[in-house]
Amino acid sequence: DHALVGGAWAAALVHHWTAAGRSDRAIAPALAAAVDAELAYALPEAQRYYDWLLATLDVDGDDPSADLPVSRAEIVDRAADVASRAGDLDRAAQLIADALAELDPRQDAARAAILHERRGWCLLQRRRHDDALDAYEQAIRLVPIEPPTAARARVLAASADALERVDRLQQAAE
């Protein structure tokens, strides 16, 4: 039972199952190892496990994620967050772009908006100001004005912050 496996044991299981050619058996321990590393602020290590996990899920045709307590989308979100906090903003932006490509914004406009906002932040940190502002604009367009939502407040605040950072103070105030 992988639910009881944590820390070094999970990492060891990933190593051994992968070496044995049974990556399918390493998926649950890889998630546990990624979460443990993330909780310990070992962000580059967590990023490696999340990246391995995503690559393995993408290769296996049988949906091995079915036994995991989180969806593939949640794994992508965590991987992007960890990459961002580890300073790998290009990887974070790519993961977010991948998540956006798999998402129908008509089905989940709020999630799509938040993803665009997160991508905008990554791009802003990389000094790609025009691309960042475009991402924020896309986020704003996705969330309706009414009814008021937390998603709309988040994307408006983030956009205003970005505009202020690039010295577009009048636009930020609006």
C-alpha positions as CSV (number, residue, x, y, z in Angstrom):
1,D,0.0,0.0,0.0
2,H,1.7,3.2,-1.2
3,A,-0.4,5.4,1.0
4,L,1.9,4.4,3.9
5,V,5.1,5.1,2.0
6,G,6.7,8.5,2.4
7,G,10.0,10.3,2.3
8,A,13.1,8.2,1.4
9,W,11.0,5.1,1.0
10,A,8.9,6.6,-1.7
11,A,12.0,7.8,-3.5
12,A,13.6,4.4,-3.2
13,L,10.5,2.7,-4.6
14,V,10.5,5.1,-7.6
15,H,14.2,4.2,-8.3
16,H,13.7,0.5,-7.9
17,W,10.5,0.1,-9.9
18,T,11.9,2.3,-12.7
19,A,15.1,0.2,-12.8
20,A,13.0,-2.9,-12.9
21,G,11.2,-1.6,-16.0
22,R,7.9,-1.1,-14.1
23,S,7.4,2.6,-14.3
24,D,3.6,1.9,-13.8
25,R,4.4,0.7,-10.3
26,A,6.5,3.8,-9.5
27,I,3.7,6.3,-10.2
28,A,2.1,6.4,-6.8
29,P,5.4,6.5,-5.0
30,A,6.6,9.3,-7.3
31,L,3.6,11.4,-6.3
32,A,4.4,10.7,-2.6
33,A,8.1,11.6,-3.2
34,A,7.2,14.8,-5.0
35,V,4.8,15.9,-2.2
36,D,7.3,15.0,0.5
37,A,10.0,16.9,-1.3
38,E,7.7,19.9,-1.8
39,L,6.8,19.9,1.9
40,A,10.4,19.9,2.8
41,Y,11.1,22.8,0.5
42,A,13.3,20.6,-1.7
43,L,11.8,22.3,-4.7
44,P,14.2,21.1,-7.4
45,E,13.8,17.6,-6.2
46,A,10.0,17.9,-6.2
47,Q,10.2,19.4,-9.7
48,R,12.1,16.3,-10.9
49,Y,9.6,13.9,-9.5
50,Y,6.6,15.9,-10.9
51,D,8.3,16.1,-14.3
52,W,9.1,12.4,-14.2
53,L,5.5,11.7,-13.2
54,L,4.0,13.8,-16.0
55,A,6.3,12.2,-18.6
56,T,5.4,8.7,-17.4
57,L,1.7,9.5,-17.4
58,D,2.0,10.8,-20.9
59,V,3.8,7.7,-22.2
60,D,1.6,5.0,-20.6
61,G,-1.5,4.5,-22.7
62,D,-3.5,2.9,-19.9
63,D,-4.2,5.9,-17.7
64,P,-2.1,4.9,-14.7
65,S,-3.3,8.1,-12.9
66,A,-6.6,6.4,-12.2
67,D,-5.3,5.0,-8.9
68,L,-3.9,8.4,-7.8
69,P,-5.7,10.6,-5.3
70,V,-5.3,13.6,-7.6
71,S,-6.0,14.2,-11.3
72,R,-3.4,14.8,-14.0
73,A,-4.6,18.4,-14.1
74,E,-3.8,18.8,-10.4
75,I,-0.4,17.3,-10.9
76,V,0.3,19.8,-13.7
77,D,-0.8,22.6,-11.4
78,R,1.5,21.4,-8.6
79,A,4.4,20.9,-11.0
80,A,4.0,24.4,-12.4
81,D,3.8,25.9,-8.9
82,V,6.9,24.0,-7.8
83,A,8.8,25.0,-10.9
84,S,7.9,28.6,-10.3
85,R,9.0,28.5,-6.7
86,A,12.2,26.7,-7.7
87,G,13.0,29.6,-10.0
88,D,12.4,27.6,-13.3
89,L,9.9,30.2,-14.6
90,D,10.3,29.0,-18.2
91,R,9.3,25.5,-17.2
92,A,6.4,26.8,-15.1
93,A,5.1,28.9,-18.0
94,Q,5.4,25.9,-20.3
95,L,3.5,23.6,-17.9
96,I,0.8,26.2,-17.6
97,A,0.6,26.6,-21.4
98,D,0.3,22.8,-21.7
99,A,-2.6,22.8,-19.1
100,L,-4.3,25.6,-21.1
101,A,-4.0,23.6,-24.3
102,E,-5.9,20.7,-22.6
103,L,-8.6,22.9,-21.1
104,D,-11.8,24.1,-22.8
105,P,-12.2,27.6,-21.4
106,R,-16.0,27.4,-22.1
107,Q,-16.2,24.5,-19.7
108,D,-14.0,26.0,-16.9
109,A,-13.5,29.7,-17.5
110,A,-12.4,30.5,-14.0
111,R,-9.6,27.8,-14.1
112,A,-8.5,29.0,-17.5
113,A,-8.4,32.6,-16.3
114,I,-6.3,31.6,-13.2
115,L,-3.9,29.7,-15.5
116,H,-3.5,32.7,-17.8
117,E,-2.9,34.9,-14.7
118,R,-0.2,32.5,-13.4
119,R,1.4,32.3,-16.8
120,G,1.4,36.1,-16.9
121,W,3.2,36.3,-13.6
122,C,5.9,33.8,-14.9
123,L,6.4,35.8,-18.1
124,L,6.5,39.1,-16.1
125,Q,9.3,37.7,-13.9
126,R,11.2,36.8,-17.1
127,R,10.8,40.4,-18.3
128,R,8.6,39.4,-21.2
129,H,6.3,42.3,-20.4
130,D,4.2,42.3,-23.6
131,D,3.6,38.5,-23.4
132,A,2.7,38.8,-19.7
133,L,0.3,41.7,-20.3
134,D,-1.4,39.6,-23.1
135,A,-1.8,36.7,-20.7
136,Y,-3.4,39.0,-18.1
137,E,-5.8,40.4,-20.7
138,Q,-6.8,36.9,-21.7
139,A,-7.4,36.1,-18.1
140,I,-9.6,39.2,-17.7
141,R,-11.6,38.3,-20.8
142,L,-12.4,34.9,-19.5
143,V,-14.1,35.8,-16.2
144,P,-17.4,37.6,-16.5
145,I,-18.0,40.9,-14.6
146,E,-21.2,39.6,-13.0
147,P,-21.6,37.9,-10.7
148,P,-18.5,39.0,-8.8
149,T,-16.1,36.1,-8.2
150,A,-12.8,35.5,-6.5
151,A,-11.3,34.6,-9.9
152,R,-12.2,37.9,-11.4
153,A,-10.8,39.8,-8.3
154,R,-7.6,37.8,-8.6
155,V,-7.0,38.4,-12.3
156,L,-7.8,42.1,-12.0
157,A,-5.5,42.6,-9.0
158,A,-2.7,40.7,-10.7
159,S,-3.2,42.6,-14.0
160,A,-3.1,45.9,-12.1
161,D,0.0,44.9,-10.3
162,A,1.7,43.9,-13.6
163,L,0.8,47.2,-15.2
164,E,2.2,49.1,-12.2
165,R,5.4,47.1,-12.4
166,V,5.9,48.1,-16.1
167,D,5.1,51.8,-15.4
168,R,1.7,51.9,-16.9
169,L,0.3,53.6,-13.9
170,Q,-2.9,55.0,-15.5
171,Q,-3.9,51.7,-16.9
172,A,-3.2,50.1,-13.5
173,A,-5.4,52.6,-11.8
174,E,-8.2,51.9,-14.2
